[in-house]
Amino acid sequence: MSLFDTNVLLRRRDALAAAWRDEPAIVLVHAGEPISIPGGQDQTYDFVPHPEYYWLTGSDRWGGVLAFERESGFLHFVRPVDSAERLWEGEPDVPEGRDRGELENWLAERGDRDVAWLGQPPTSGGPRRELERRLRNKLDSVRRPKDAAEIEHLCGAVRATVAGHAKAREMIRPGVTERAVQIELEAEMFRHGATGTGYGSIVGAGTRAAVLHSTPGARVIAPGELVLVDAGAQIRGYTADVTRTYPAGERFDAEQQAIYDVVLAAELAGIEACRAGTEWHDVHRRSAEVLAAGLVDLGVLRGSVDGLLESGAIALFFPHGIGHMVGLGVRDVGGRLAGRPEGRRCCGARVRVDLPLEEGFLMTIEPGLYFVPALLDDPMNRRTYADAVAWDALERWIPVGGVRIEDNILVTAEGPRNLTSEISK
């Protein structure tokens, strides 16, 4: 059964057809094929359809191709069911469409027209890189604003995520392992409707909270530590992405609380900046200003806030971007405005999105402060930022590890709407 009803899919295709109306090429959007597990004989990884195909078809069946020509619109070619599939997997949900085996003849009937592959191109697809880049940019612009059906599914993922984080908070105490927190967190999300996790759940205790993608392990939470939890539920491809940082006991100690308060203020400033027309880099800069000012007040950084941002000194403690698009997968669409160079940095960090915000964009806001030995002990960083960092004062702060706070923010005409505000922080 398709995730979306027919009218939702037709509206999306109509919007995309309008965006592609001046494109003479035939466009083929491929779902993708299963990937074999190395050494697994006939086993494959769980299939995940390419999001471009899934958004346009609502089908998670592999092998499908949605074709487009501007004269006649969209035509779906689907993989038929065979007896082996019925034997091993039961009766599948097959969308309406023509047999995938007819695609080659259908293309041949259209002569020598350019053909562009989007989605997950098969190995037989020819190179049309500039054409495919242009077509994908137009598809991305249509996909970025979330429609009502997507928000409905996302809110379901949020509800499961709320439950999971509440269970994690109950579990976090001295003597419990990171892995035990992960197990209960994820189980609770499944109990509340999740069909999967949106990404590998992160649980990092103590100094491991400074590892941006810390994998939960057998490490036991110690008294006085903080625990960073970054986890989101997924429901049929739509994903929430939430981070909270919790004390292992009743409360944070003085240093943990000081860092937490700065990060929370930076997150609230970033959320407030999420308004239509605002450049995403300006959202990053607004949060970075708050973080830099806070570290100056705490005696960690020295100098003017503007100088610390322009030099990139703040990136020693805030080394990642303020966030990214989320929705159909944990990294949804993203990209940059036409004409802007790839990899443009802001305040010393690589920022995943380089666009002005629009109504309907769903963004994560996730500032953090981290005390990472790999950055702080690096001799080049020590030389470059000799005057900007109070190096002798760092010993007090290293045990904090890291603090990150993250919410999912929908840009609306009325201002930012926090979809994950129910999760306490």
JOHU-V680801 format. One record per residue. N is the residue number from 0. RES is the residue in one small letter. SS is DSSP state (H for helix, E for strand, C for the rest). NEAR is the number of other ideal C-beta (glycine too) atoms within 8 Angstrom. Layout:
n;res;ss;near
N;RES;SS;NEAR
N;RES;SS;NEAR
This chain:
n;res;ss;near
0;m;C;3
1;s;C;11
2;l;C;9
3;f;C;7
4;d;C;7
5;t;H;6
6;n;H;6
7;v;H;11
8;l;H;13
9;l;H;8
10;r;H;9
11;r;H;12
12;r;H;11
13;d;H;8
14;a;H;9
15;l;H;13
16;a;H;12
17;a;H;7
18;a;H;10
19;w;C;12
20;r;C;7
21;d;C;3
22;e;C;10
23;p;C;5
24;a;C;11
25;i;E;12
26;v;E;13
27;l;E;15
28;v;E;15
29;h;E;15
30;a;C;16
31;g;C;11
32;e;C;7
33;p;C;7
34;i;C;6
35;s;E;8
36;i;C;8
37;p;C;4
38;g;C;4
39;g;C;8
40;q;C;4
41;d;C;4
42;q;C;6
43;t;E;10
44;y;C;7
45;d;C;4
46;f;C;9
47;v;C;6
48;p;C;14
49;h;C;11
50;p;H;10
51;e;H;12
52;y;H;17
53;y;H;15
54;w;H;9
55;l;H;12
56;t;H;13
57;g;C;9
58;s;C;13
59;d;C;9
60;r;C;13
61;w;C;10
62;g;C;9
63;g;C;18
64;v;E;13
65;l;E;14
66;a;E;14
67;f;E;14
68;e;E;10
69;r;C;9
70;e;C;3
71;s;C;4
72;g;E;8
73;f;E;9
74;l;E;11
75;h;E;13
76;f;E;14
77;v;E;15
78;r;C;9
79;p;C;8
80;v;C;8
81;d;C;6
82;s;H;5
83;a;H;6
84;e;H;9
85;r;H;11
86;l;H;6
87;w;H;5
88;e;H;6
89;g;C;4
90;e;C;4
91;p;C;9
92;d;C;7
93;v;C;8
94;p;C;12
95;e;C;4
96;g;C;8
97;r;E;10
98;d;E;7
99;r;H;12
100;g;H;6
101;e;H;9
102;l;H;12
103;e;H;7
104;n;H;7
105;w;H;12
106;l;H;9
107;a;H;6
108;e;C;6
109;r;C;8
110;g;C;4
111;d;C;2
112;r;C;9
113;d;C;8
114;v;E;12
115;a;E;12
116;w;E;13
117;l;E;13
118;g;E;14
119;q;C;9
120;p;C;8
121;p;C;8
122;t;C;4
123;s;C;4
124;g;C;10
125;g;C;6
126;p;C;4
127;r;C;11
128;r;H;6
129;e;H;6
130;l;H;10
131;e;H;11
132;r;H;8
133;r;H;9
134;l;H;14
135;r;H;10
136;n;H;10
137;k;H;12
138;l;H;12
139;d;H;10
140;s;H;8
141;v;H;10
142;r;H;10
143;r;H;10
144;p;C;8
145;k;C;10
146;d;C;10
147;a;H;5
148;a;H;9
149;e;H;11
150;i;H;11
151;e;H;8
152;h;H;12
153;l;H;16
154;c;H;9
155;g;H;11
156;a;H;17
157;v;H;14
158;r;H;10
159;a;H;16
160;t;H;17
161;v;H;12
162;a;H;12
163;g;H;16
164;h;H;14
165;a;H;11
166;k;H;12
167;a;H;16
168;r;H;10
169;e;H;7
170;m;H;11
171;i;C;13
172;r;C;8
173;p;C;10
174;g;C;5
175;v;C;10
176;t;E;11
177;e;H;16
178;r;H;10
179;a;H;9
180;v;H;17
181;q;H;12
182;i;H;8
183;e;H;12
184;l;H;17
185;e;H;13
186;a;H;9
187;e;H;12
188;m;H;15
189;f;H;9
190;r;H;7
191;h;C;12
192;g;C;10
193;a;C;15
194;t;C;6
195;g;E;6
196;t;E;12
197;g;C;12
198;y;C;8
199;g;C;6
200;s;C;12
201;i;E;13
202;v;E;16
203;g;E;15
204;a;E;16
205;g;H;12
206;t;H;8
207;r;H;11
208;a;H;18
209;a;H;11
210;v;C;8
211;l;C;7
212;h;C;6
213;s;C;12
214;t;E;6
215;p;C;12
216;g;C;7
217;a;C;6
218;r;C;9
219;v;E;9
220;i;C;16
221;a;C;9
222;p;C;6
223;g;C;6
224;e;C;11
225;l;E;16
226;v;E;16
227;l;E;17
228;v;E;16
229;d;E;11
230;a;E;17
231;g;C;14
232;a;E;18
233;q;E;14
234;i;E;12
235;r;C;8
236;g;C;13
237;y;E;12
238;t;E;16
239;a;C;16
240;d;C;14
241;v;E;14
242;t;E;13
243;r;E;14
244;t;E;14
245;y;E;10
246;p;E;10
247;a;C;14
248;g;C;8
249;e;C;3
250;r;C;6
251;f;C;8
252;d;C;7
253;a;H;6
254;e;H;10
255;q;H;12
256;q;H;10
257;a;H;9
258;i;H;13
259;y;H;13
260;d;H;9
261;v;H;14
262;v;H;16
263;l;H;10
264;a;H;10
265;a;H;14
266;e;H;15
267;l;H;8
268;a;H;12
269;g;H;16
270;i;H;12
271;e;H;7
272;a;C;11
273;c;C;13
274;r;C;9
275;a;C;8
276;g;C;5
277;t;C;11
278;e;E;8
279;w;H;14
280;h;H;10
281;d;H;9
282;v;H;17
283;h;H;15
284;r;H;11
285;r;H;11
286;s;H;17
287;a;H;17
288;e;H;11
289;v;H;13
290;l;H;16
291;a;H;14
292;a;H;9
293;g;H;13
294;l;H;13
295;v;H;13
296;d;H;6
297;l;C;10
298;g;C;6
299;v;C;11
300;l;E;13
301;r;C;7
302;g;C;9
303;s;C;5
304;v;H;9
305;d;H;6
306;g;H;10
307;l;H;14
308;l;H;15
309;e;H;7
310;s;H;9
311;g;C;10
312;a;H;15
313;i;H;15
314;a;H;10
315;l;H;11
316;f;C;12
317;f;C;14
318;p;C;11
319;h;C;7
320;g;C;11
321;i;C;12
322;g;C;12
323;h;C;11
324;m;E;14
325;v;C;14
326;g;C;12
327;l;E;12
328;g;C;10
329;v;C;9
330;r;C;8
331;d;C;12
332;v;C;9
333;g;C;8
334;g;E;8
335;r;E;9
336;l;C;7
337;a;C;5
338;g;C;3
339;r;C;8
340;p;C;4
341;e;C;5
342;g;C;5
343;r;C;10
344;r;E;9
345;c;E;11
346;c;C;13
347;g;C;12
348;a;E;14
349;r;E;7
350;v;C;13
351;r;C;9
352;v;E;13
353;d;E;10
354;l;C;10
355;p;E;8
356;l;C;14
357;e;C;10
358;e;C;8
359;g;C;11
360;f;C;12
361;l;E;15
362;m;E;16
363;t;E;12
364;i;E;15
365;e;C;13
366;p;C;16
367;g;E;12
368;l;E;14
369;y;E;14
370;f;C;14
371;v;C;9
372;p;H;7
373;a;H;6
374;l;H;9
375;l;H;12
376;d;C;7
377;d;C;8
378;p;H;6
379;m;H;6
380;n;H;10
381;r;H;10
382;r;H;7
383;t;H;6
384;y;C;11
385;a;C;8
386;d;C;5
387;a;C;11
388;v;E;12
389;a;C;9
390;w;H;7
391;d;H;5
392;a;H;9
393;l;C;12
394;e;H;6
395;r;H;6
396;w;H;12
397;i;H;10
398;p;C;7
399;v;C;12
400;g;C;16
401;g;E;15
402;v;E;16
403;r;E;14
404;i;C;15
405;e;E;14
406;d;E;15
407;n;E;16
408;i;E;14
409;l;E;12
410;v;E;15
411;t;E;9
412;a;C;4
413;e;C;4
414;g;E;5
415;p;E;11
416;r;E;9
417;n;E;9
418;l;C;13
419;t;C;12
420;s;C;6
421;e;C;6
422;i;C;12
423;s;C;6
424;k;C;5
